[in-house]
C-alpha cells in the first residue's frame, strides 16, 4: 500500500524510498552501500552553482557516479541566475534528476543568500526555480523547509510556485530553518503541502525506523519518503522499512558479521575513490556503524588515531572479534 513505484518526470523509480542529499555524507561510496539495500533513488551531496561556474574541480568531483547503479539525483544550490543556469546545463548533461536546494540551513550557505535563505524572498525563489527548470534537460525536483522560522511558514506557497514553474516533484522537510534539526518535524504542514499540489510530494524529517516511516505516510499522505540522518551507519534502514511496510513484520537487525562486511566494503570503496585520505573521512561513518555496540566509545577513540586502511581493518577485525 505505502511502497510503490514513483514517477518523477520521465524517470520511474523502483520504489518511493529515497536517500537524502547530505553534505559530507552522501558521497559515492556511501550511495553505493545504501543502494545495496534498496532505495528507489539516491542523491549526491550538494554542489555550489558558483563553484561549478568557476570550474572548481573539487565541486565537480562530487558528481562522480561512475560505476553506480542509476538513477541518481544531483543536488545543486545557488541564488544567482547566471551561475545557476550554467550549473544546471552542466549537470543535466549526466544527471537523471536535478534537485534544487532551498532547504540547507548552514550559516555559510545562508549568508550568501542560498539554501533556505530563499524562503524569505519568494519572488526571487521563483526566479531561481524557473532558471533551473528552463535550463535543465532532465526532471527537476525542489527540496525546501517549512519556512525560515515560525513567523514565516511558506511551505504551501513554495509548493504551488514549484508546480507552476514546472518542477516534477518536491521534497518538504518538516522543520523551519531556525529549528535546524531540533524538535520534531511538523507532519501537519507536510500534509497541507501534499494537499496543495498535484505533483509528487516527498516527506522528509525524523524518518529513522519502520514506525516513523509508517507515521510519515499515514499522517501526511505523501507519495514517498526521504531518509537522511536515519541512514547514518544504518544503510539497512531501506531494506527494513520496505519489508515492514509491505508485510507488517519486522526484519531481524543485521548481525555483526554483516556489519563488519559492509564496513569493510565501505572502506574499500572510499579508498578506491579518494586514496588513503579517505580514512580520516570514514571515522564518522565507522562511529555511526558501531554506535550502541559494546565498548564502542573506547573503540571510536582508538580509530581516531588511525590513518591507514591496513591498520583500520585490523582494528575493526579485533573489535568485532571481541563482541
C-alpha positions, 0 to 999 in steps of 0.5 A: 500500500505505502511502497510503490513505484514513483514517477518523477518526470520521465524517470520511474523509480523502483520504489518511493524510498529515497536517500537524502542529499547530505553534505559530507555524507552522501558521497559515492561510496556511501550511495553505493552501500545504501543502494545495496539495500534498496532505495528507489533513488539516491542523491549526491551531496550538494554542489555550489552553482558558483563553484561549478561556474568557476570550474572548481574541480573539487565541486565537480568531483562530487558528481562522480557516479561512475560505476553506480547503479542509476538513477541518481539525483544531483543536488545543486544550490545557488541564488544567482541566475547566471551561475545557476543556469550554467550549473544546471546545463552542466549537470543535466548533461549526466544527471537523471534528476536535478534537485534544487536546494532551498532547504540547507540551513548552514550559516555559510550557505545562508549568508550568501543568500542560498539554501533556505535563505530563499524562503524569505524572498519568494519572488526571487525563489521563483526566479531561481526555480524557473532558471533551473527548470528552463535550463535543465534537460532532465526532471527537476525536483525542489527540496525546501523547509517549512519556512525560515522560522515560525513567523514565516511558514511558506511551505504551501506557497513554495509548493504551488510556485514549484508546480507552476514553474514546472518542477516534477516533484518536491521534497518538504522537510518538516522543520523551519530553518531556525529549528535546524534539526531540533524538535520534531518535524511538523507532519501537519504542514507536510500534509497541507503541502501534499494537499496543495499540489498535484505533483509528487510530494516527498516527506522528509524529517525524523524518518529513522525506523519502520514506525516513523516511516509508517507515521510519515505516510499515514499522517501526511499522505505523501507519495514517498519518503526521504531518509537522511540522518536515519541512514547514518551507519544504518544503510539497512534502514531501506531494506527494513522499512520496505519489508515492514511496510509491505508485510507488517513484520519486522526484519531481524537487525543485521548481525555483526558479521554483516556489519563488519562486511559492509564496513569493510566494503565501505572502506574499500570503496572510499579508498578506491575513490579518494586514496588513503585520505579517505580514512580520516573521512570514514571515522564518522561513518565507522562511529555511526556503524558501531554506535550502541555496540559494546565498548564502542566509545573506547573503540571510536577513540582508538580509530581516531588515531588511525590513518591507514586502511591496513591498520583500520581493518585490523582494528575493526577485525579485533573489535568485532572479534571481541563482541 
